[in-house]
Amino acid sequence: MKKIEVYPAPAGGWASLRGTASTLFGKDTLLKGGSTMRRVNQPHGGIKCPSCAWPDASHAKPIDFCESGAKAVAFESTANRITPEFFAQHTVSELKNWSDYELDQLGRLTQPLKYDAATDKYIPVEWQQAFDEIGSFLRQQTTPERAVFYTSGKVGNEPAFCYQLMVREYGSNNLPDCSNMCHEPTSVALAEQIGIGKATVIRSDFSKCDLILSMGHNPGTNHPRSLIALREARKQGATIVAVNPMREKSLMHYRHPQSPVEMLTGTSTELASDHYVQVKVGGDSAFLTGVIKAFLENGTPDYAFIEEHTSGFDEFKDFIAQQDWSLLEEASGVTQQQMQEVARLYDQSKNTICMWGMGITQHETSLDNVHLIVNLLLLKGNIGREGSGLCPVRGHSNVQGNRTVGIHEKPDQAMLDRIEKYFGFTPPRDDGLDVLATLQAMQEAKVDFFMGLAGNFAKATPDTTTTLRNLENLKMSVMVSISLNRSHLHHGQQAYILPALARTEGDHQDSGFQGITIEDSMCNITLSTGKNPPASKQLRSETAIIAGIAQAAIPNSRIPWHKFLSNYDYIRDAIAETVEGFTDFNRRVREPRGFYLGNSARERNWKTKTQKAQFMLPQLPFIPEVLQQPDIFRLTTVRAHGQFNTTIYDLNDRYRGVYGERDVLFMHPDQISAKGWQVGQRVDVTATYGSQTRCLNNLKLMPFDLPMDCVAAYYPEANDLVPLEHHAPRANTPAYKSIPVRIQASL
């Protein structure tokens, strides 16, 4: 039922428990899903949660999952099946008119499918026939430069490693992945400044810090288990400062569902309710500059650390001194006094952690944002010290691991050397295509073949209308998936859907049941072993699908595919020989909690050009020119509580008070009134770049506490407003979080 009402309670609590139970009941998965949940994030044969990348607790807990994880497991464990009979009854043209939510509710794919143009339907195809036809196309009808191989961050390390091997032996580095659209600025900026693009903190640091800066993310919806770490830090006396345009429930108060005291007494833990900074959409670089300016004017930098471990400080200090407070206030939407207060808290703290999400990385200024976060922590030596450090919060459960094992369009040359030595083929050395470059190449008819290993490329990418059209201009598309999504419906002239095992399902090969490994946001490598019966006997593991295509596409492959497929230990042996940090992989990963991959910057080993941590200057204006036009609102895209990335579990956004719908536009109530509009009124949102105008029409106005002239709409529906040109320089990440738009009442 559609309704809008204020949610009165803290995040978590009984509503979270009810939501978890409702999820398992609603998909007819209580028996299987419930038993599966007891194994999620557990040592000794457990399953790594297929949702977010937050690390496990350092000590075993009987229950170590959240509502979001329960939804992800239920999505895999659903009793609903998409059979050949379904496709016989529905044309692709008809299915294009279904909503993404309706597609997500259909359940699991059950057998390989091939598009039949004569009937406009997907029809069953034998596995070997699909492999042979795909392999023949790659050998005879295209070239490595015109073939693209996309990866979603849910894919485990073993299939990801095999995937990049197949692609590189084929002769391509066209390996775009979902990280190009989320934390690529983090990876680029951190590598430049500290020599490694990963978190420098570990889970236990949260109980040893006294200040947490939480920027640009909504943990209660996107990674709820992180709230436990924030709660623990508060219980230890730490201060939490939230920096976010929208005043989110989960950043203010949290009722831990596993705390008998809080659940029975109705109490909760206060998080950042006293220190909540509502920065303007896109105002983060100005805000961080203001905090640094205030700290350098009145605080106490760690000059000994700066002298020994950093370079570029004097130039950076001069830049900060030249900044004008009035400009910083205007650009950030934050007063000088607020920035000075955050600087005071930072100065008084001993150990500071800064954690951030895509509210920092999906802007044109995203590299500046991350650089300034690092600069701030360097000023007091808060990198490479226990209880402090950098904490980028990744999305998909193994998006970081994918990059580690070689899913990267800009390959590590040393890793390529090791691959060449170990396998005996020469991998290509030139950079390949990232996501934006792929979309541009499609637009220019330079891509014939597209393969998606999991994910929903069509909906995750910007400029949706153009992307869908370009996908349909491909000669062949191949999608490896567990369920039906939009990417299957906008396909190439030849198209295949190859159904894969889900992470919770048993993967039985010649040597027995296999496990895959996952790298979480804090560099921990753990083993995940599915046990559920497969949704269909026709399903194959992602590794098996990759091996099948590789053997058909590269007949004289130097990679021992049969051996790899028989026992994934052999894949891990190959990873140990070719990927830095994985020595003795098979033994170490079978420890109860796996192993810590390590982080050079945590040891203050700076693998940069100067062999020191680098202060970096902002490169872009605090207020981009496109945001200085008259009547412009700044729109940010957000995820609802009932979704994970592009997957829509339900139509509710509980903490924001939205139920049964997603076509809403969040706006400050005073601005709704000032415009002469009414709550619930329908409006049209328009984004204009150059000569092209993009529209998102008939959105319902929803009052919400966020800055004036700033609005929010749901991802991925609002992606169509984002052109390819609107992205972060060098990182090429689409600016989903700061879209300049105009708004008018719908006719």
C-alpha positions in Angstrom: 0.0 0.0 0.0 1.3 3.4 -0.9 1.8 5.8 2.0 4.1 8.4 3.4 4.5 8.7 7.1 7.2 9.7 9.5 9.1 6.7 11.0 9.3 7.4 14.7 11.8 4.9 16.0 15.6 4.6 15.9 17.2 2.5 13.2 17.3 -1.3 13.9 15.1 -2.5 16.7 11.9 -4.5 16.4 11.2 -3.2 12.9 14.4 -4.7 11.7 13.5 -8.0 13.2 10.1 -7.9 11.7 11.6 -6.9 8.3 13.9 -9.9 8.4 11.1 -12.4 9.3 8.8 -10.9 6.7 11.5 -11.3 4.1 12.0 -15.0 4.8 8.3 -15.7 5.0 7.4 -13.6 2.0 9.6 -15.5 -0.4 8.7 -18.9 0.9 12.2 -19.4 2.2 11.8 -19.6 6.0 12.9 -23.2 6.3 15.8 -23.1 3.9 16.5 -19.4 4.3 16.4 -19.6 8.1 18.8 -22.5 8.2 21.0 -20.7 5.7 21.1 -17.6 7.8 22.6 -19.4 10.7 25.7 -20.1 8.5 26.1 -16.6 7.2 29.4 -15.0 8.2 30.3 -18.0 10.4 33.7 -19.7 10.5 34.3 -23.4 9.6 32.3 -23.8 6.5 30.1 -20.7 6.6 28.8 -18.6 3.8 30.0 -15.0 3.3 27.0 -12.7 3.1 26.2 -11.9 -0.6 25.2 -8.4 0.3 27.7 -5.7 1.5 31.5 -5.9 2.1 31.5 -5.0 5.8 33.9 -7.3 7.7 32.9 -10.0 10.2 33.3 -9.5 13.9 36.7 -10.7 15.2 35.0 -13.2 17.5 32.4 -15.8 16.5 28.8 -14.7 17.1 25.8 -17.1 16.8 24.1 -14.5 14.7 26.2 -12.2 12.5 23.9 -10.9 9.8 21.6 -8.0 9.3 18.2 -7.3 7.6 20.0 -6.4 4.3 21.9 -9.7 4.4 18.7 -11.6 5.1 17.1 -10.0 2.1 20.0 -11.0 -0.1 20.0 -14.6 1.1 16.2 -14.8 0.7 16.6 -13.4 -2.8 18.9 -16.4 -3.6 16.8 -18.9 -1.7 13.4 -18.0 -3.1 11.1 -20.9 -4.1 10.1 -18.9 -7.2 11.4 -20.3 -10.5 11.6 -18.8 -14.0 11.1 -21.8 -16.3 11.1 -22.3 -20.0 7.3 -22.1 -19.9 7.5 -18.6 -18.6 9.6 -17.5 -21.6 7.3 -19.3 -23.9 4.5 -17.2 -22.6 6.2 -13.8 -22.7 8.0 -12.0 -25.5 11.0 -9.8 -24.7 9.1 -6.8 -25.9 6.4 -7.5 -23.4 8.9 -8.0 -20.5 10.5 -4.6 -21.3 7.3 -3.0 -20.0 7.6 -4.8 -16.6 9.1 -2.8 -13.7 12.5 -3.7 -12.3 10.7 -4.7 -9.1 8.4 -7.0 -11.0 11.4 -8.6 -12.7 13.2 -9.1 -9.4 10.2 -10.9 -7.9 10.2 -13.6 -10.6 12.8 -15.7 -8.8 15.6 -17.9 -10.1 16.6 -18.7 -13.6 16.7 -22.4 -14.2 18.4 -23.2 -17.5 20.6 -21.6 -20.3 18.7 -19.5 -22.8 19.2 -18.2 -26.3 17.3 -15.3 -27.9 15.2 -16.2 -30.9 14.6 -13.2 -33.1 11.8 -14.9 -35.0 9.5 -15.2 -32.0 11.1 -12.4 -29.8 11.5 -14.9 -27.0 14.2 -16.6 -25.1 14.3 -20.3 -25.8 16.3 -23.2 -24.0 19.7 -24.0 -25.3 22.2 -26.8 -24.3 25.2 -25.6 -22.4 27.7 -26.9 -24.9 25.9 -25.4 -27.8 25.9 -22.0 -26.0 29.6 -22.3 -25.3 30.4 -23.3 -28.9 28.4 -20.5 -30.4 29.9 -17.9 -28.1 33.4 -19.2 -28.6 32.9 -19.3 -32.4 31.8 -15.6 -32.3 34.8 -14.5 -30.3 37.2 -16.4 -32.6 35.7 -15.5 -36.0 33.3 -12.5 -35.8 35.1 -10.0 -33.6 38.5 -9.0 -32.3 39.8 -8.6 -28.7 39.6 -4.8 -29.0 35.9 -4.9 -29.8 34.9 -7.3 -27.0 34.1 -6.2 -23.5 33.9 -8.3 -20.3 32.1 -6.7 -17.4 32.2 -8.0 -13.8 29.9 -7.4 -10.8 31.5 -7.1 -7.3 29.5 -10.1 -6.0 31.7 -12.5 -7.9 34.2 -14.5 -5.8 38.0 -14.4 -6.1 38.3 -17.7 -7.9 35.9 -17.1 -10.8 37.1 -13.5 -11.0 40.7 -14.6 -11.3 39.7 -17.2 -14.0 37.7 -14.5 -15.8 40.5 -12.1 -16.2 42.8 -15.0 -17.3 40.4 -15.9 -20.0 40.1 -12.3 -21.2 43.8 -11.7 -21.2 44.7 -14.9 -22.9 42.0 -13.9 -25.5 44.0 -10.7 -25.9 42.0 -8.0 -24.2 42.2 -5.8 -21.1 38.6 -4.6 -21.6 37.6 -5.5 -18.0 35.2 -2.8 -16.8 33.6 -3.6 -13.4 31.2 -2.1 -11.0 33.9 -0.4 -9.0 34.4 2.0 -11.9 31.0 3.4 -10.9 31.4 3.6 -7.1 34.8 3.7 -5.3 37.1 4.2 -8.2 38.0 7.6 -6.9 38.9 6.0 -3.6 41.3 3.5 -5.3 42.9 6.2 -7.5 43.3 8.9 -4.8 44.6 6.5 -2.1 47.1 4.9 -4.4 48.4 8.4 -5.3 48.7 9.5 -1.6 49.5 6.5 0.4 50.5 3.8 -2.2 47.5 1.5 -1.8 43.8 2.0 -2.7 42.3 0.2 0.3 41.2 0.8 3.9 44.0 1.2 6.5 41.8 0.3 9.4 40.8 -3.1 10.7 37.6 -3.9 12.5 39.0 -3.7 16.0 40.2 -0.1 15.5 36.6 1.0 16.0 36.8 0.1 19.7 40.0 2.1 20.1 39.2 5.4 18.4 37.8 8.5 20.1 36.5 10.3 17.0 34.7 8.9 13.8 34.0 11.1 10.9 31.2 9.4 9.0 30.8 11.0 5.5 28.5 10.4 2.6 26.8 7.2 3.4 23.7 5.8 5.1 24.8 2.7 7.1 21.3 1.6 8.2 20.3 0.9 4.7 23.5 0.1 2.8 25.6 -1.7 5.4 23.7 -2.2 8.6 26.3 -4.3 10.4 28.6 -1.3 10.4 26.1 0.2 12.9 27.3 -2.3 15.4 30.9 -1.0 15.1 29.6 2.6 15.5 27.6 1.6 18.6 30.7 -0.1 20.1 32.7 3.0 19.5 30.1 5.2 21.2 29.9 2.8 24.1 33.7 3.2 24.5 33.3 7.0 24.6 34.0 8.0 21.0 32.4 11.0 19.3 30.7 10.5 15.9 30.4 13.3 13.5 28.0 12.6 10.6 28.5 14.6 7.4 25.6 14.0 5.0 23.0 16.2 3.2 20.1 14.1 4.3 19.4 13.7 8.0 19.3 9.9 8.1 17.8 7.9 11.0 20.6 5.4 11.2 23.2 8.1 11.7 21.5 9.4 14.8 20.1 6.6 17.0 20.5 2.8 16.8 18.7 0.1 18.7 20.7 -3.1 18.4 18.4 -6.0 17.6 20.7 -8.3 19.5 20.8 -6.2 22.7 18.2 -7.5 25.1 18.4 -4.3 27.2 17.7 -2.0 24.3 15.0 -4.2 22.8 13.1 -4.7 26.0 13.5 -1.2 27.5 13.0 0.7 24.2 16.3 2.5 24.7 18.9 3.1 21.9 22.4 4.2 21.4 22.9 7.8 20.4 25.3 8.0 17.4 25.8 11.4 15.7 22.6 13.2 16.8 24.6 15.9 18.5 27.1 16.3 15.7 25.3 16.1 12.4 26.6 18.4 9.6 24.2 18.7 6.7 26.6 19.7 3.9 25.1 20.7 0.6 25.0 18.1 -2.1 28.4 18.3 -3.7 29.8 20.6 -1.0 32.2 18.1 0.6 35.5 19.4 -0.7 34.6 22.9 0.5 33.6 21.5 3.9 36.8 19.5 4.3 38.9 22.5 3.3 37.2 24.6 5.9 37.8 22.0 8.6 41.4 21.8 7.7 41.7 25.6 7.6 40.2 25.8 11.1 42.5 23.1 12.3 45.7 24.7 10.9 44.7 28.1 12.4 43.9 26.8 15.9 44.9 23.2 16.2 48.1 21.2 16.8 49.4 19.3 13.8 51.8 16.4 14.3 54.8 18.1 12.8 57.1 15.2 13.6 55.0 12.8 11.6 54.6 15.3 8.8 58.3 15.8 8.6 59.2 12.1 8.6 56.3 10.5 6.7 54.9 13.1 4.2 55.7 15.4 1.3 53.9 18.4 -0.1 52.8 19.9 3.2 54.2 23.4 2.8 52.4 23.9 -0.6 49.2 22.5 0.9 49.4 24.7 3.9 49.8 27.8 1.7 46.8 26.7 -0.4 44.6 26.4 2.7 45.7 29.7 4.1 44.5 31.4 0.9 41.0 30.1 1.1 38.2 32.5 1.9 35.7 31.6 4.6 32.8 33.1 2.8 33.4 31.0 -0.3 33.8 27.9 1.8 30.5 28.6 3.6 28.6 29.2 0.4 30.0 26.2 -1.4 29.5 23.7 1.5 26.3 25.1 3.0 28.0 24.8 6.4 28.8 27.8 8.7 32.4 28.7 9.7 31.4 28.0 13.3 30.3 24.4 12.4 33.6 23.7 10.5 35.6 25.1 13.4 33.7 22.9 15.8 34.5 19.8 13.8 38.2 21.0 13.7 38.1 21.4 17.5 36.8 17.8 17.9 39.5 16.6 15.6 42.2 18.5 17.5 41.1 17.1 20.8 41.0 13.5 19.6 43.9 11.1 19.8 42.7 8.5 17.3 40.4 9.4 14.4 38.8 7.1 11.8 37.2 8.6 8.7 34.7 6.3 7.0 33.0 7.3 3.7 30.7 5.9 1.0 29.6 7.0 -2.4 28.3 10.3 -1.2 32.0 11.2 -1.3 33.0 9.3 -4.5 30.2 9.9 -7.0 30.9 13.6 -7.8 33.0 15.5 -10.3 35.0 16.5 -7.3 35.4 13.0 -5.9 39.1 12.8 -6.2 39.5 16.1 -4.4 37.1 14.8 -1.7 39.2 11.7 -1.0 42.5 13.6 -1.2 41.2 16.1 1.4 40.1 13.2 3.7 43.6 11.8 3.5 45.2 15.3 4.0 43.1 15.8 7.2 44.2 12.5 8.7 47.8 13.0 7.8 47.9 16.3 9.7 47.8 14.4 13.0 49.4 11.1 11.9 46.1 9.3 11.9 47.2 6.7 9.3 49.3 3.7 10.4 48.3 4.0 14.1 46.1 1.7 16.0 42.6 3.0 16.5 42.8 5.4 13.5 42.8 5.5 9.8 40.9 5.4 6.5 37.8 3.4 6.1 36.2 3.5 2.6 32.9 1.5 2.9 32.6 -0.7 -0.2 29.3 -1.9 -1.6 29.3 -5.4 -3.2 30.7 -8.1 -1.0 33.8 -8.8 -3.1 34.2 -5.7 -5.2 37.6 -5.1 -3.6 38.7 -8.8 -4.1 37.8 -8.6 -7.8 40.3 -5.8 -8.2 42.9 -7.6 -6.1 42.9 -10.7 -8.3 43.1 -8.8 -11.6 39.7 -7.4 -12.6 41.1 -4.1 -13.8 41.2 -2.4 -17.2 44.5 -0.8 -16.1 46.5 -4.0 -15.2 49.3 -4.1 -12.7 52.4 -4.8 -14.9 54.1 -6.8 -12.2 51.1 -9.1 -11.9 51.1 -9.5 -15.7 54.7 -10.5 -15.5 53.9 -13.2 -13.0 50.9 -14.4 -15.1 53.1 -14.7 -18.2 55.8 -16.7 -16.3 53.3 -19.0 -14.6 51.0 -19.8 -17.5 53.2 -19.3 -20.5 51.1 -16.8 -22.5 51.8 -13.1 -23.1 49.0 -10.9 -21.8 48.2 -7.6 -23.4 49.9 -4.6 -21.7 47.9 -1.6 -22.9 45.0 -0.2 -20.8 41.5 -1.5 -21.7 38.1 0.0 -21.4 36.4 1.0 -18.1 32.7 1.4 -17.8 32.4 5.0 -19.2 34.9 4.2 -22.0 32.8 1.1 -22.8 29.6 3.1 -23.0 31.4 5.7 -25.3 32.8 2.9 -27.5 29.3 1.4 -27.8 27.9 4.8 -28.8 30.6 4.9 -31.5 29.8 1.3 -32.7 33.2 0.1 -31.6 31.9 -2.8 -29.5 30.6 -6.1 -31.0 30.5 -8.4 -28.0 29.5 -7.7 -24.4 29.7 -10.3 -21.5 28.4 -9.5 -18.1 29.6 -11.7 -15.2 26.7 -11.1 -12.8 25.2 -7.7 -12.1 22.8 -5.5 -14.0 24.9 -3.4 -16.3 21.9 -1.8 -18.1 20.6 -0.2 -14.8 23.8 0.5 -13.0 25.2 2.7 -15.6 24.4 6.4 -16.4 22.4 7.8 -19.3 20.0 4.8 -19.1 18.1 5.5 -22.3 21.3 5.7 -24.4 22.8 2.7 -22.7 19.7 0.5 -23.4 19.8 1.6 -27.1 23.5 0.8 -27.4 23.2 -2.6 -25.8 20.6 -3.5 -28.5 23.1 -2.5 -31.2 25.6 -5.2 -30.1 26.2 -8.2 -32.3 26.3 -10.5 -29.3 25.5 -10.2 -25.5 26.1 -12.8 -22.9 24.8 -12.4 -19.3 25.8 -14.7 -16.5 23.0 -14.3 -13.9 20.9 -15.9 -11.2 17.7 -13.9 -11.9 16.1 -12.0 -14.7 17.0 -8.3 -15.0 16.9 -5.3 -17.4 20.2 -6.2 -19.0 18.7 -9.4 -20.5 15.9 -7.5 -22.2 18.0 -5.0 -24.0 20.4 -7.4 -25.8 22.5 -7.9 -28.8 21.4 -9.4 -32.1 22.5 -12.7 -30.6 22.0 -13.1 -26.9 22.5 -15.7 -24.2 21.4 -15.9 -20.6 23.6 -18.3 -18.7 22.2 -19.2 -15.2 24.7 -19.5 -12.4 24.7 -21.1 -8.9 24.2 -18.6 -6.1 26.7 -18.2 -3.3 24.4 -20.1 -0.9 24.2 -23.1 -3.1 26.5 -26.2 -3.2 29.1 -26.2 -5.9 29.9 -29.8 -6.5 32.8 -30.6 -8.9 34.9 -33.8 -9.4 36.8 -33.5 -6.1 33.7 -32.6 -4.1 32.0 -29.5 -2.9 34.0 -26.3 -3.6 34.3 -23.0 -1.8 35.2 -19.5 -3.1 36.9 -16.7 -1.2 35.9 -13.1 -0.6 37.9 -10.0 0.4 36.0 -7.6 2.5 36.4 -3.8 2.9 39.2 -4.2 5.4 41.4 -6.7 3.4 40.3 -9.9 5.2 40.2 -13.0 3.0 37.6 -15.6 4.0 36.3 -18.8 2.6 32.6 -19.2 1.6 31.0 -22.6 1.0 27.5 -23.0 -0.1 25.4 -25.9 1.0 21.8 -25.3 -0.3 20.6 -27.5 -3.1 20.8 -25.7 -6.4 17.6 -24.0 -7.7 17.9 -26.2 -10.8 20.1 -29.1 -11.8 20.9 -27.1 -15.0 22.8 -24.4 -13.1 26.6 -24.2 -13.3 29.1 -22.3 -11.2 30.5 -19.1 -12.5 33.9 -20.8 -12.7 32.4 -23.6 -14.8 30.7 -21.1 -17.1 33.9 -19.2 -17.6 35.9 -22.4 -18.3 33.3 -23.5 -20.8 33.5 -20.3 -22.8 37.3 -20.1 -22.5 37.8 -23.6 -23.9 35.5 -22.8 -26.8 37.0 -19.4 -27.5 40.7 -20.4 -27.1 41.1 -23.9 -28.3 44.8 -24.2 -27.4 44.6 -22.4 -24.1 47.6 -22.6 -21.8 45.3 -22.4 -18.8 44.5 -25.8 -17.2 40.8 -25.4 -17.2 39.9 -29.0 -16.5 42.2 -29.0 -13.5 41.0 -25.7 -12.2 37.4 -26.8 -12.5 38.0 -30.2 -10.7 39.2 -28.5 -7.6 39.3 -24.8 -6.8 42.4 -25.4 -4.7 44.3 -25.4 -7.9 43.0 -21.9 -8.8 44.1 -20.7 -5.4 47.5 -22.2 -5.9 47.8 -20.2 -9.2 46.6 -17.0 -7.3 49.3 -17.6 -4.7 51.9 -17.6 -7.5 50.7 -14.6 -9.4 48.9 -12.2 -7.0 50.9 -10.4 -4.3 50.1 -11.3 -0.7 48.5 -14.7 -1.3 51.4 -17.0 -0.3 50.2 -20.3 1.1 46.7 -19.3 0.2 45.0 -22.6 0.6 46.3 -23.2 4.1 45.8 -19.7 5.4 42.2 -19.3 4.1 41.2 -22.4 6.0 41.9 -20.8 9.3 38.7 -20.1 11.2 38.5 -16.4 10.1 40.8 -16.7 7.1 43.6 -14.2 7.0 44.4 -10.5 6.8 45.9 -9.6 3.4 47.8 -6.7 4.9 48.1 -3.0 4.0 51.4 -1.3 3.4 50.2 2.1 4.5 49.0 0.6 7.8 52.6 -0.2 8.4 53.6 3.3 7.3 55.3 1.8 4.2 54.4 4.4 1.6 54.5 2.9 -1.9 54.3 6.2 -3.6 56.7 8.0 -6.0 58.3 9.9 -3.1 58.2 6.9 -0.7 56.2 9.2 1.6 52.5 10.0 2.1 51.5 12.8 -0.2 49.5 16.0 0.6 47.4 16.7 -2.5 45.8 20.0 -3.6 42.2 20.2 -4.8 42.1 20.5 -8.6 38.5 21.6 -9.2 36.4 24.6 -8.1 34.4 24.1 -5.0 31.3 25.2 -6.9 31.3 23.6 -10.4 30.2 26.0 -13.1 27.3 23.8 -14.0 25.9 24.3 -10.5 26.1 28.1 -10.8 23.3 28.4 -13.3 20.0 30.1 -12.2 17.2 27.9 -10.8 19.4 24.9 -10.4 18.8 22.2 -7.8 21.5 19.7 -6.8 20.0 16.2 -7.0 21.6 13.2 -5.4 20.6 9.6 -6.0 20.0 7.4 -3.0 19.1 3.8 -2.3 15.9 2.8 -0.5 15.8 0.4 2.5 14.2 -2.2 0.3 17.0 -2.5 -2.2 20.6 -3.4 -2.6 22.3 -1.6 -5.5 20.1 -2.3 -8.6 18.1 -5.2 -7.0 14.7 -4.1 -5.7 13.6 -6.4 -2.9 10.5 -4.4 -2.0 9.0 -0.9 -2.5 9.5 0.4 1.0 12.0 2.9 2.4 11.2 2.5 6.1 13.5 5.0 7.7 12.5 7.7 5.3 8.8 7.0 5.7 8.1 5.9 2.1 6.0 2.8 1.5 4.8 1.1 -1.6 6.4 3.4 -4.2 9.7 4.7 -5.5 8.7 7.6 -7.8 9.4 10.2 -5.2 11.5 13.4 -5.0 12.8 14.3 -1.5 12.8 18.1 -0.9 13.0 20.3 2.2 9.4 21.1 3.4 10.1 24.9 3.5 11.2 24.8 -0.1 8.1 22.9 -1.2 6.1 25.7 0.4 8.3 28.5 -1.0 7.7 27.1 -4.5 4.0 27.1 -4.0 3.8 23.4 -4.2 2.2 20.8 -2.0 3.4 17.6 -0.4 2.4 14.7 -2.7 2.2 17.0 -5.8 3.8 15.6 -8.9 6.8 17.3 -10.5 9.1 16.9 -13.5 12.9 16.9 -13.1 15.0 18.0 -16.0 18.8 17.8 -16.5 20.3 19.7 -19.5 23.9 19.2 -20.7 24.9 20.9 -23.9 22.0 20.4 -26.4 20.6 17.3 -24.8 17.8 17.3 -22.2 17.0 14.4 -20.0 13.8 14.1 -18.0 12.4 12.2 -15.1 8.7 13.0 -14.9 5.8 12.7 -12.5 7.7 12.3 -9.3 5.8 12.8 -6.0 7.2 15.5 -3.7 8.2 14.0 -0.3 9.2 16.3 2.6 12.6 15.5 4.1 15.3 17.2 6.1 18.0 18.1 3.7 19.6 21.5 2.6 17.7 24.0 0.6 18.2 23.8 -3.2 19.1 20.1 -2.7 16.8 17.2 -3.7 17.1 13.4 -3.8 15.6 10.6 -5.9 16.1 6.9 -6.1 18.9 5.1 -7.8 18.8 3.5 -10.4 15.7 5.2 -11.7 17.4 8.6 -11.7 20.5 7.4 -13.5 18.9 8.5 -16.8 19.5 12.1 -15.8 23.3 11.6 -15.8 25.2 12.0 -19.1 28.5 10.3 -19.7 30.2 13.7 -19.6 29.2 14.3 -16.0 31.9 12.3 -14.1 35.0 12.5 -12.0 38.1 13.3 -14.1 40.7 10.5 -14.2 38.5 8.2 -12.1 35.7 8.3 -14.7 33.1 7.6 -12.0 29.6 8.9 -12.9 28.5 11.9 -10.8 25.3 10.2 -9.5 25.5 12.2 -6.3 25.5 15.8 -7.7 23.3 16.2 -10.7 22.3 19.8 -11.6 18.5 19.8 -12.4 15.6 22.0 -12.8 12.1 21.2 -11.4 8.7 22.2 -12.4 5.1 21.1 -11.6 3.9 18.2 -13.8 1.1 19.1 -16.3 
